Amino acid sequence: MKNTTAMADYELRHIEALRKNLAGCTVLLKKDGSFPLEKPCTLAAYGSGVRRTIRGGTGSGEVNSHYSVTIEEGLQQAGFTLTGMEWHTGYEQAREKAHKAFLKQLKKDAKAAKQNFILYGMGKVMPEPEYDLPLNAEGDAAIYVVSRISGEGNDRTPLKGDIRLTDSEVRDILALDKKFTRFMLVLNVGGVVDLSPVMGVRNILLLSQLGVETGGALADILLGKANPSGKLATTWAAFEEYPEMPDFEDMNETRYREGIYVGYRYFDTFRKKALFPFGYGLSYTEFRLGTAEVEANGAQISVRTAVENTGALAGRQVVQVYLSKPAGKLDAPLQELCAFAKTRTLAPGEAETVSCTFTLPEMAAYDAETASYILEAGDYLVRVGISSAETAPAAVLHLDKTVTTLQAKNVLGSTDFTDLTAPAATMERPEGVPVIEIDPAAIACETIDYARTEEVLPEVDALTKEDAALLLIGDFDPNA
């Protein structure tokens, strides 16, 4: 951690706590056992993210900070000797040339759109440039850091240099993976990148954007001082595998035709192939889940399972619980995440019993015809696993009649389109799985009262003129 006297004690404590937990926010996507490294070594470091490390997103995703540790700085502070620095000199020259061309085109586009150049270009980010630079550095290991920035005012595009890798990136990543016995592709990105051209790479780490200590966090992971234990919160797939929505980018009117089929709900239900599924994430060590036990206490469902570290390093695992609903009146995805829990750090050979809980009303679906959230009669299959693609049946919850959990009221009218729906699928009870009867009377129904009186905020003139003036300049302290 980079210390500075300009920082308050509480800031230093926050950063220390942050550093301890950053590895838990990273996702190890592929591994071949060649990492972690035993000690700091000579490391060939390529890719724009080594020096141009992205700590956060654009717009409200960006904040001011006292300092920021790039990946280059973090590795050097950890004792690594970095090679390949002349590559970065050449990259900066290629980037500067591309940026001049980018600005020229942006001004041309703004003029054609009859808009102010500053306003038109706000939030727009140049995609990664193409380049042709030698990969002649030597080292005991190597990394390539792919960098992408996005956020408020900067929507992603399925172009090379954004969602897709550039030809230069693909060429160099594959060449480095072939050249070095120990090579890791590092993704310093805030969103999905189509990795289909480089899926043969043996080690891939989703570092993400970890704030001011991003560089130090990577050094800890490479050296095994910290073990990646995060799981994907999005589905990573080839761009062509995502559903096409005809008017998605209409600036004036967008129809959200995908309905409930967003992310893994779409991929699982429509049997689409993902490169890395929702909830996925490896570790430097290995884990084994025991047989899951499921209990029902009224509408509350509890799932317990033992997690054992069967590998050689300490690490953490995440147990995930999914629920498959019966086929009925309402369309439903193959499964929905309903609970998850993370183990403490387990030493090799150590085990922990993990508990996950959820309530059935939390999983109710909206019925537009009756303006209510309902649980339909039938079998609800509880699945337990370590990703949306790796689950096993644990229990069947049987509800013998449809129950309304919340009565609402349709007040927004109707749409001029229909949502995407999936072909009807009948769920069969798996053999050897316990069946738990759910008492419909144990599920309460809440009714929203639309006639209730809203709290009225105090009038502005209740404030003194002095307080109002302070509010305008941002110095008003309500606790003073």
SULURUR-V397772 format. One record per residue. N is the residue number from 1. SS is DSSP state (hx for helix, st for strand, lp for the rest). NEAR is the number of other C-alpha atoms within 8 Angstrom. Layout:
N,SS,NEAR
N,SS,NEAR
//
This chain:
1,lp,7
2,lp,5
3,lp,6
4,lp,5
5,lp,5
6,lp,5
7,lp,9
8,lp,7
9,hx,6
10,hx,6
11,hx,8
12,hx,10
13,hx,8
14,hx,8
15,hx,10
16,hx,9
17,hx,8
18,hx,8
19,hx,11
20,hx,7
21,hx,8
22,hx,10
23,hx,13
24,hx,10
25,hx,13
26,lp,14
27,st,15
28,st,14
29,st,12
30,st,10
31,lp,12
32,lp,7
33,lp,6
34,lp,8
35,lp,11
36,lp,10
37,lp,9
38,lp,6
39,lp,5
40,lp,10
41,lp,10
42,st,12
43,st,14
44,st,14
45,st,13
46,st,12
47,lp,11
48,hx,12
49,hx,12
50,hx,13
51,lp,9
52,lp,8
53,lp,13
54,lp,12
55,lp,10
56,lp,11
57,lp,14
58,st,13
59,hx,9
60,hx,8
61,hx,9
62,lp,8
63,lp,5
64,lp,4
65,lp,6
66,lp,6
67,lp,6
68,lp,10
69,lp,12
70,lp,14
71,hx,15
72,hx,10
73,hx,10
74,hx,16
75,hx,14
76,hx,10
77,hx,8
78,lp,9
79,lp,8
80,lp,11
81,st,9
82,st,12
83,st,11
84,lp,13
85,hx,8
86,hx,6
87,hx,11
88,hx,12
89,hx,8
90,hx,9
91,hx,11
92,hx,8
93,hx,8
94,hx,11
95,hx,10
96,hx,8
97,hx,8
98,hx,9
99,hx,9
100,hx,8
101,hx,8
102,hx,9
103,hx,8
104,hx,8
105,hx,8
106,hx,10
107,hx,9
108,hx,8
109,hx,8
110,hx,13
111,hx,10
112,hx,7
113,lp,6
114,lp,6
115,lp,9
116,lp,8
117,hx,10
118,hx,6
119,hx,7
120,hx,8
121,hx,9
122,lp,7
123,lp,9
124,lp,7
125,lp,7
126,lp,6
127,lp,7
128,lp,10
129,lp,9
130,lp,8
131,lp,7
132,lp,5
133,lp,7
134,lp,5
135,lp,8
136,lp,5
137,lp,7
138,lp,9
139,lp,10
140,lp,10
141,st,12
142,st,14
143,st,12
144,st,12
145,st,14
146,st,13
147,st,13
148,lp,10
149,lp,11
150,lp,12
151,st,11
152,lp,11
153,lp,9
154,st,10
155,lp,7
156,lp,7
157,lp,6
158,lp,8
159,lp,7
160,st,11
161,lp,10
162,lp,13
163,lp,13
164,st,11
165,lp,12
166,lp,11
167,hx,8
168,hx,9
169,hx,10
170,hx,11
171,hx,8
172,hx,9
173,hx,12
174,hx,10
175,hx,8
176,hx,11
177,hx,13
178,hx,7
179,hx,6
180,lp,10
181,lp,8
182,lp,10
183,st,12
184,st,13
185,st,13
186,st,12
187,st,12
188,st,15
189,lp,15
190,lp,11
191,lp,5
192,lp,8
193,lp,10
194,st,12
195,lp,11
196,hx,8
197,hx,7
198,hx,9
199,lp,6
200,lp,5
201,lp,12
202,lp,10
203,lp,11
204,st,13
205,st,13
206,st,12
207,lp,13
208,lp,10
209,lp,12
210,lp,11
211,hx,8
212,hx,10
213,hx,14
214,hx,16
215,hx,15
216,hx,17
217,hx,12
218,hx,12
219,hx,12
220,hx,10
221,hx,13
222,hx,10
223,lp,13
224,lp,11
225,lp,7
226,lp,8
227,lp,12
228,lp,15
229,lp,17
230,lp,11
231,lp,12
232,lp,11
233,lp,6
234,lp,10
235,lp,12
236,st,12
237,lp,14
238,lp,11
239,hx,8
240,hx,5
241,hx,9
242,lp,7
243,lp,6
244,lp,4
245,lp,8
246,lp,4
247,lp,8
248,lp,8
249,lp,5
250,lp,7
251,lp,5
252,lp,4
253,lp,6
254,lp,9
255,lp,7
256,lp,8
257,lp,9
258,lp,10
259,lp,9
260,lp,8
261,lp,10
262,lp,8
263,lp,9
264,hx,12
265,hx,13
266,hx,12
267,hx,11
268,hx,13
269,hx,11
270,lp,7
271,lp,7
272,lp,9
273,lp,7
274,lp,11
275,lp,10
276,st,9
277,lp,15
278,lp,15
279,lp,12
280,lp,12
281,lp,12
282,st,11
283,lp,11
284,lp,12
285,lp,11
286,lp,9
287,st,10
288,st,8
289,st,9
290,lp,8
291,lp,7
292,lp,10
293,st,8
294,st,10
295,st,8
296,st,10
297,st,6
298,lp,9
299,lp,11
300,st,10
301,st,13
302,st,11
303,st,12
304,st,11
305,st,12
306,st,12
307,st,14
308,st,13
309,st,16
310,lp,11
311,lp,10
312,lp,7
313,lp,8
314,lp,12
315,st,14
316,lp,11
317,lp,9
318,st,11
319,st,11
320,st,13
321,st,14
322,st,13
323,st,12
324,st,12
325,lp,12
326,lp,11
327,lp,12
328,lp,7
329,lp,5
330,lp,7
331,lp,9
332,lp,9
333,lp,14
334,lp,9
335,lp,12
336,st,9
337,st,9
338,st,9
339,st,10
340,st,10
341,st,10
342,st,9
343,lp,11
344,lp,6
345,lp,7
346,st,14
347,lp,9
348,lp,10
349,lp,9
350,lp,9
351,st,9
352,st,10
353,st,8
354,st,12
355,st,9
356,st,11
357,st,9
358,st,10
359,st,9
360,hx,10
361,hx,10
362,hx,6
363,hx,8
364,lp,10
365,st,8
366,st,8
367,st,10
368,lp,7
369,lp,4
370,lp,5
371,lp,11
372,st,13
373,st,13
374,st,14
375,st,13
376,lp,11
377,lp,12
378,st,11
379,st,11
380,st,12
381,st,13
382,st,13
383,st,13
384,st,13
385,st,12
386,st,11
387,st,12
388,lp,13
389,lp,7
390,st,7
391,st,10
392,st,7
393,st,10
394,st,14
395,st,12
396,st,13
397,st,12
398,st,12
399,st,14
400,lp,8
401,lp,8
402,lp,10
403,st,10
404,st,10
405,st,14
406,st,11
407,st,12
408,lp,9
409,lp,6
410,lp,7
411,lp,4
412,lp,4
413,lp,5
414,lp,4
415,lp,5
416,lp,4
417,lp,6
418,lp,6
419,lp,8
420,lp,9
421,lp,6
422,lp,9
423,lp,4
424,lp,6
425,lp,5
426,lp,6
427,lp,6
428,lp,4
429,lp,8
430,lp,6
431,lp,4
432,lp,4
433,lp,10
434,lp,7
435,st,8
436,st,10
437,st,7
438,st,12
439,lp,8
440,hx,10
441,hx,5
442,hx,8
443,lp,11
444,lp,6
445,lp,8
446,st,7
447,st,7
448,lp,7
449,lp,5
450,lp,4
451,lp,4
452,lp,5
453,lp,4
454,lp,4
455,lp,4
456,lp,4
457,lp,4
458,lp,5
459,lp,6
460,hx,5
461,hx,5
462,hx,6
463,lp,9
464,lp,7
465,hx,6
466,hx,7
467,hx,9
468,hx,9
469,hx,8
470,hx,10
471,hx,9
472,hx,7
473,hx,7
474,lp,6
475,lp,7
476,lp,8
477,lp,5
478,lp,4
479,lp,3
480,lp,3
//
